[in-house]
Every structure is written in C-alpha cells, then in structure tokens.
C-alpha cells in the first residue's frame, strides 16, 4: 500500500515538474466550449498574446509570495545581503541563515524554485512548439505582417526559456534540458542531467534568436526589450569566458540611442529633495513610458491594475522601524513614505553599507535609510503621529545603527539601515500588508555598463574599464577611478554599490568564482558556515526519487 501511494505521488510530482500551466478543470455542468485548453487557445495571435501574458505572470512569481519569495535563493547569503531576522526552517532565506545541514536535498525551499522554473520552461515550450502549427492565424489586423508577429511571440518565449535555464544552470549546474512541451500523455521518468556547458549553449542560442525579433521598446508594459536580451547575451558570454563577445553585445545596448542613463531629476518627485539616481525607483517613474530611459525590463506589480500583481522582495528587505523602542516607547508609526510594514528578513551587510564614499549619492540618505525624523500628525498625515520618547520632540531624528555586524549574537535588528529602493509601493489602505504593489525595475542599463567594464578588464584594458565605470560614478557624484584600481574585486564592489537589491548577486559571484571567498569575508550571519559544496544547490530529493527508470545523480557533497 505504501509503495502504491509513493508511486502515485511520484507520478504527480513529475506531472507538476514539467507542466507549464495549472490544470483547468471543467465543472460537470459546464459545456465544453467554455473549457480553455492549449488546443483552443493557441489558434491566433490573440491567443498567443494571452499565453505570453501568462508566461510573464509566471516569471513575476520570482518576487511574489506571502512573507517569502523565490528569488531570495540568489540574492541573500552573499557578500552584500545577510539574513537579519531568520531561523532554521523552510523559508527562502533559511538556507542562507545556517547552511550546513539546512542546505540539504529535502529542503522545501530548494524544491519550490526548481519546480517553478520548470513550469516557466514548459509554459515557454508550449508557446514555441504550438507556434509551428500551420493553422495559426498570425494576423493582427489589415495588412499586418504575420511572420513578424509569429517571430516576436516565439522570440519572447525563447528569451524567457533562456532566462529560466540561466537560473537553473547557475543554481544547480547540470540540469535536465527540455525543449518540448510536456503533456500528460508524454510523462517521462528517465530525465538526464544535461552538462551545464550544453545548457548554456542553448541559452545563448535562444537569446540570439530572440534578439533579432524583440523590439527596442517593449511590446507592452512588462515585456522584454531588445536591450534586456542583449544584456543577458553579454552576461552569458562572460560566463563561458568569451569577453570579446560579451563586449560586443554590451556595446549594442549602450549604443542604442533610446537607452540612456538617468542623469537628471525627473518624474513624480522631481521637485522634491533627492538625487537623480533614485528617481527611477519611485512609484510612477519605473517604466520607460514614464520617463525611465535606463529601464530594460520592468516587472508589473502596480496596485489594482489589470496585469499587475504583488511583490514581496521589498517587504522582506524593508526595515522593522516600527519595532524600535526608546526609553520604553515605540515611536515610529507605519506610514506610506516609510514603505509600510517591513520584516527585515534580509538586510545589507555592514560591509555593503560602508562601501560607499560619503559623496556617493548611491549611498546617500536618499538611497539608504539611515535615520528617521519624528513627525507630528500633520507631517505624517493621513497616518498617525509618531510617539515621542522622553526628551524628544518632533523634528528630532532617530539614527539607525550599523556599528556592529549582523551575527548570530547581534541579529534581529529593527534599527538596521535598508535600501530605499524598497520603500515605494506599500498599500496605503493596508500598511501592514505583506506585499508591495509598485512596478519594479528588473534590469537596467547600468548593469550593462558594468558587464562592459568587466569584459574590458578581462581583455587587458583596465583603463577602458575604469572609464566605463566612471560614467556611472560621475552620475553618482563619486570620485573617479584609474586603471590601477581596476580588478575583479573592484568591479564586484561597484556592482554592489550600483545594483544592490536588483542584481542576482549570488549568480554574479559564482560567475566570477568569488562567491565562497567574498561571502566568508563579508557575511557574518551564515556566511561563516558556507563550504565548497554550497557553490551548487542540491537537486531536490523528490526530483531524484521521481526519476524512476534512470538514476539521476546528486551534486557532490549532498
């Protein structure tokens, strides 16, 4: 009986792993024409656009979830992101809290992103494969170019498939490479782990095809741009040690006239105190249509908007300022301007905060929350007035404290600084909500500049790399650097200064063979416990057990 139950569970697990969509069950009283299936959906351009919308919704799940989020796997547990409020368990940051025995094949926080990424892959495969059906009507109106429509749809799906395998290959190494739609009638129990070099060859092939047909401007909000695809190509060529190709593709992005760094104040807060660097992160400024010329890919989480959603990344990084106590008083109230309720699960390391020069606007009070001002009811309106501890008055400041590293002994810090990129998007009607609703930059031109600098350095041109980096540093009002300062560690430092809370930091450090070294050097809550085996995550044990007819090897050390 136990064996029969296990076999059923195994079958269902494989079905989930390689299924791109949730099952759509028909009510017994419902007539067949109301049932949406892949066969009925993918008949015309409108159906494929709906399929793409579903695919992008799956992608956005990276930053969704209740008090958890999938992308923590590749952001926390690095040199610049440490677990603050955490414990052993099954949340997405639990592994980075204590590694060791928590980083194991039966850890649910490994299984969740692994399954999700293969759902993305199969949803993309479904679009790619069904686009080849001869009876699809690709017309979008009188005189429309049907082949252009088809190529763009397939290009977006292939780019997202490449994006999913990028995560899989960095996280788990050799993984099953599947380019066909998986159906209930084609369940496999003999998956093999494809060598990572072959997976990356396919990633590059998908991206290069996609680059030909994806537009410079997104087809609609939330969609990929040509610049995003070119940036991913540049990164992958660095990953396979081809810096000359990486430089070529980075330059394609940088030399596109429509893509420009934000160097002047703009948008919703342009007339308020601030710095140009932070304008693109404010609610109402993130999208290209809103003036953000630096954006290459913006994920849609706008509140109460069709096609929007909810993001949890900012919630888990935002500080617990409302828990700060002074002389028995908890003074700071939840407000929209402060980002609502944060939980501070994952925080900047002390090293990351101290990495900025005083003049660098990316580390300024506008970019990193380092203090709060006590406000009365009028200043906090429509939210409650702050409470005054003994000896304080409105207008006084409460300074945050990062004088000591976050360690096991000093964790759970409500008074710890946090990136103000995380403040926009709280729900003003429910400031205690676990999610944020602002459209969020996922990829921007500054990242492309840093890939270019890395390629230039690897090609033996540190002076050129310094000049590329100085373009970003001038924007930030930081001092300029010279050729003799440039090496991989400096470039990684600059990436942290520029891209904290944006880039997939673990992947960047693994790509440069620096994750183990730099995590141990700068992360003191969990980072001291990492070992060589932790460079790759374990293949989830349930995936191995489900591969009934062909043994699937585990990663070394697990």
Order of alpha helices (4+ residues) and beta strands (2+ residues): alpha-alpha-alpha-beta-alpha-alpha-alpha-alpha-alpha-alpha-alpha-beta-alpha-beta-alpha-beta-beta-alpha-beta-beta-beta-alpha-alpha-alpha-alpha-alpha-alpha
